Amino acid sequence: MEGQPDSGPLRVAGRALRKSFGGIEVLHGVDLEAVGGRVLALLGENGAGKSTAVKILAGDYRRDSGEILVNDQPVVIRSPRDASDLGIRVIYQEFSDAPDLTVSENLSLGNLPRNRLGLVDWAAMRSDAEAILDELGINLDPKAIVGSLRVAERQILEIARALAGDARMLILDEPTSALTIEETQTLFSFIRQLKAQGAAVIYITHRLDEVEEIADDVLVFRDGYVVAEGPRSSFTRHDMAEAMVGAKLDETVANLHADHAEPGQPMLELSGVTIEPFFENVDLTVRSGEIVSLFGRLGCGSMELAESVFGLKRLDSGEMTVAGVEGQVRSPTAAARRGVGFVPVDRKEEGLLTVLSVAENLSVASWSLLTRMGLLSPKASLKVYERWQDRLAIRGTRGARQVVSTLSGGNQQKVVLGRWLERDSKLLVMAEPTRGVDVGARAEIYRVLRGFADEGLAILVVSSDIEEVLRISDRIIVMSRGVVVAEHPAGGVDRARLVREAAASHHEAAATGG
Amino acid sequence: MTTTETEHPQAGAAGETLAQRASRLFISVPPEAVLLAVLLAMGGWFWNSSEVFMTTINMRNVLLSVSVLGILAAPSTLLLISGNFDLSIASNAAMCGVAVAMVADGHSTALAIFVAVIAGLLAGALNGLLVSGLGIASIIVTLGTFQAYRGIARLMANGQTIRLRGEIDFITDRIVGIPTQVVLFIIITAITMFVVRYTRFGRAVYAIGSNLVAARLAGIRQRPTVFVLFLVSGVMAALAGLILASQLDAASPNAATGDELKVVAAVILGGASLSGGRGTIIGTLLGVLILGVLQNGLTLLSVTSFWRDVATGTVLIAAVGLDRVRVMLGGQ
């Protein structure tokens, strides 16, 4: 570490940072400063430059120009290692843990305690791990294999790993996207604890309610520039949203529920369905022309319910009728044949044929329908692309042949969605339809969903995003601990009530639903 | 301040050096074009260094020598694209060759060929069942059957080379002046190319290799697809066994030893990705031809077989390395 005075709060600053990729500048001379004892929230749509700026501080990217100062002294950060030596730690959305090792091994990864013979000191490792977990108030078994943990638990572990050692500045990149409300609160209390110890925190997020809760300062990025900054208290939620999206805001706020005609025939009817231990005795009907949201927190059972509709899970008991045909769906292939489409949560892992083209990704679910005399012409896929490109506003740089993984998150999601629209699905099941999708594309996806609902598509959305649920649903069904605890028509409920209902305890949930 | 921002990237484009322009061109050409250039350059060099190289007889020899490799490489390309390996093909070929020779001794040729094809099909079916039925990784399954099938071939032949009786010469005969095995190689390559591009099955192979889970969630059935690939691989192995036996008028249980790795080398040289989803039949064809021309040319130049092996390995790594550089220059 090069000459930092120990007194006074830590200040880490980037000055006039610029960065280009492939000749296109994405960061146009940006200043930012994080101060010890304060939380700086970085806001912006995807591609606004916030992640790029942070990756420069973290040593993941080399800046093209500009400098980084720690307490006014220029420092050299050429690699994540350099940043880490300066006490700058980053937690990215993707896991960087070793899933086949235990929690305690992961906590001492790269720094295994060794005994006098130079061999691994397992006892010391275990006790170190326990000390770290205790200090942070994390309830994880040090002996658990990391790959067997839930997503949220792995996220917490990731944070614990970053905090182990001498962290002076912590950068969190959308850390709560997979966390439950309680886990988010646990995370926030770590952050407050760190703040109290004088660490500087940079918090990247899309969620304005989190900014209000945790941030001291706000910095808003748009198109590679900093467009607004100041203490959090000087921003209203509306100010922040407006700074993020520019003038586009108005068209994206109102609930899209229109007073259209009565919903039509039921496309999905569930009665008394149960899969132990995920959900029990659920009744649900989704009609042609309506968007029904299952709102609940991670682990409330709604995801498993959605999977059973697409044939990924078998019901223990209860009746299922899909598009008028009784009987469980046995497999995804059978689901597609019965007119059910499914947009999974994890786009990269479960949605995209990553190295294939946009056209093939759009047409894949319909290949059986596009086959003529045993042949599937490549032109058929191109036609599928032409059919959907405008209607879904798929924005790529190389048209139908572009490799799908090079699209932005929002466009990728449109492709996975379009796949089932092309298949002419009667019932669409979407899990977290806009996770990792920027504000602009989000509005487009909502518009498309509403448009198709108006044409008679039945849509079942599983979501833990309250804004989303309020914006798109005709009916909101709240689940908690595997049972339905409430049902609301569009516009008939407010945010606070939904949060309260989704947090219903086991006892309350059982009383309402069971 | 705004001015500098807009001018910065433009200044870079105008001041592009020759090296930058060359690297841009290098990035933009398809990988098959690079392979074709390598093949032509090699051919040109051998033509220049050896009088014999560019003769009809020698060109025919090159094609004869690569056709077995090519016939095996076609299904292997599909398997690799789907994210699977078949390491047992060469052993399977030897086993089928021995079966032909044994049945042909005393029975009709047609029956011998039928038995061989069925043997290859069954061997492929066993691989397919273990991989798509039990879900064992194909590299493990076929590493096992690679040993087992070779062992069965040796057991059947009692470790001896069996003379081929009867008339199976048709395979070394010619169709319009071209040796039958070369014709088979061309037909199989053409059919595979067509299947890959114009059938649902072919596209499903890519989808499965690209992302198994996503393919399943899009309604594609992985198990039957992979099973069929192993069946095809088994039948092609039988065909290779027949050709090898008829070439020598004898079936050796040690025939085609090591060919499974040559096949993998040709497929990877052709641009198929070990992680699946990527690869082309035209690339594999070029890969097969490059390996064949290299072997032939170096033999003509009296390079010893030890050095030929070194050269083959070097070309494989160089070609894949070149493609890697291309990808890196292209940025992610």
Interface residues (C-beta under 8 A of the other chain):
Chain A: S20 F21 G22 G23 I24 E25 H28 G29 F310 L312 P332 T333 A335 A336 R337 F342 P344 E349 E350 G351 L352 L353 T354 V355 L356 E360 V364 A365 W367 S368 T371 G374 L375 L376 S377 P378 R419
Chain B: M1 E5 H8 P9 G12 A13 R197 Y198 T199 R200 G202 R203 A204 Y206 A207 S210 N211 V213 A214 A215 R216 L217 A218 G219 I220 R221 S273 G277 R278 G331
